[in-house]
Amino acid sequence: MFPLISIALGLGAPPAAWEFRDEPARDGRSMVTFRTVDLGDVPPRPLHADDKPPAGARFGDLRLGPGGATRRLVVWHAATGSLWLDVDGDGRFSATERHTLGKEPLKFRTTFPVGDASLTRTLILKRRGDGIACAVRGYMSGSVALGGKTYAALLTDGDADGCFDGPAADRIWIDLDGDGKFDPLTEQFPLGSALTHAGTAYLLRPDPAGTRVTVRERPSETGTVRVTVSRLAKAEVVEMTTELVSEWGELVAVTAADKPHPLPAGRYRLDGVQLKLKDGDGQVWTYRFAGTRDLVTTIEKGKDTRLDVTAGLRVPVELTAAGDGARPGQPVRVRADVITAVGLYLTECEVTARGGGYAQPVRAAVRLAGPGSEPVDEVQAGFL
């Protein structure tokens, strides 16, 4: 048992439209950031019976689009350099999706939804030690208005999800001195943090596709949030990091449970939660939750707001089959999510025995039973 309004300041001339540049570099400087792909010994989703990777292969997901909602299953065998990538997302690995990765990176074109649109991007995969790393090629070029003046600007993807709105990971570059170049030390800024220019603090929030950047002054009014964790009576919170993102794009990390944390007034969404709980037997459970893009709480001026991140824990299950329904002998796909009342969903769970040692991944067992509860089939999957 687990223990558990967007307002743009109309300053100066209207900014130019943002355009995507499918290029790896600008002015001789790389615009591509590689992220190590998390790999495990078990596929995050069951493979088709006809897809049989080499013995000892490892498995993972490339997470694309807002919140990493679009998954592209990858199979990697380091000894042979065998790399399979489900580019079209159909759950299979055709002959054209099986490759050999050598010293030079491989490039793939894939399409994924962002809002009401579909974006086609180039994925770049390369070796990194015994594993692999991924990047999404390209950047956005446009401009922003600060303090009554318009500046040329760029957006770069730092977490390889194909989007440009990731707090802390993605970057905005602003040509503040107007020399036509972008200095990586003085003109590159992480999203999610306030940018101070000419004595004024601004918050900059791109949309996921990077086609628009909203700019406003950072609110001066503040309140407090008190993050709480629903859990069993004998469970103890060992560590917690809750990341909230305001409606204007500011990232705030809360690391103390049940204590007030000051932050600007406004509406917030949960970007993610990392949580360690010690149960009554001394085992330490590590949970990682990801959030949706929905605003879930409002911080009011001078008030303390309570936010329970694990309340309402439940496990909805989706069952899909080809055609109108499943027939005897036909494979079906089962998706079980672990979600909370504020929209967090579990992405990873590990348990460490009392006294420490190796953290064992916790896997979900999904059993299909027939009449009389007679077992028909069973699979195991992680929380990816």
HELIX and SHEET records of a PDB file:
HELIX    1   1 PRO A   66  GLY A   68  5                                   3    
HELIX    2   2 ALA A   95  GLU A   97  5                                   3    
HELIX    3   3 PRO A  371  SER A  373  5                                   3    
SHEET    1   A 5 GLU A  19  ARG A  21  0                                        
SHEET    2   A 5 TYR A 139  LEU A 146 -1                                        
SHEET    3   A 5 LYS A 149  THR A 156 -1                                        
SHEET    4   A 5 ARG A 171  ILE A 174 -1                                        
SHEET    5   A 5 GLN A 188  PRO A 190 -1                                        
SHEET    1   B 2 ALA A  25  ARG A  26  0                                        
SHEET    2   B 2 ARG A  29  SER A  30 -1                                        
SHEET    1   C 4 ARG A  35  THR A  36  0                                        
SHEET    2   C 4 GLY A 131  VAL A 136 -1                                        
SHEET    3   C 4 ALA A 117  ARG A 128 -1                                        
SHEET    4   C 4 LEU A 106  VAL A 114 -1                                        
SHEET    1   D 4 ARG A  58  LEU A  64  0                                        
SHEET    2   D 4 THR A  70  HIS A  77 -1                                        
SHEET    3   D 4 SER A  82  LEU A  85 -1                                        
SHEET    4   D 4 ARG A  98  THR A 100 -1                                        
SHEET    1   E 3 LEU A 195  HIS A 197  0                                        
SHEET    2   E 3 THR A 200  PRO A 206 -1                                        
SHEET    3   E 3 VAL A 213  GLU A 217 -1                                        
SHEET    1   F 3 PRO A 260  PRO A 264  0                                        
SHEET    2   F 3 THR A 222  THR A 228 -1                                        
SHEET    3   F 3 ASP A 304  ASP A 308  1                                        
SHEET    1   G 6 LEU A 251  VAL A 254  0                                        
SHEET    2   G 6 GLU A 236  SER A 246 -1                                        
SHEET    3   G 6 GLY A 266  LYS A 278 -1                                        
SHEET    4   G 6 VAL A 284  ALA A 290 -1                                        
SHEET    5   G 6 TYR A 345  THR A 352 -1                                        
SHEET    6   G 6 GLN A 360  PRO A 361 -1                                        
SHEET    1   H 4 LEU A 251  VAL A 254  0                                        
SHEET    2   H 4 GLU A 236  SER A 246 -1                                        
SHEET    3   H 4 GLY A 266  LYS A 278 -1                                        
SHEET    4   H 4 LEU A 295  ILE A 299 -1                                        
SHEET    1   I 2 VAL A 317  THR A 320  0                                        
SHEET    2   I 2 ARG A 333  ALA A 336 -1                                        
SHEET    1   J 2 ALA A 364  ALA A 369  0                                        
SHEET    2   J 2 PRO A 375  ALA A 381 -1                                        
END                                                                             
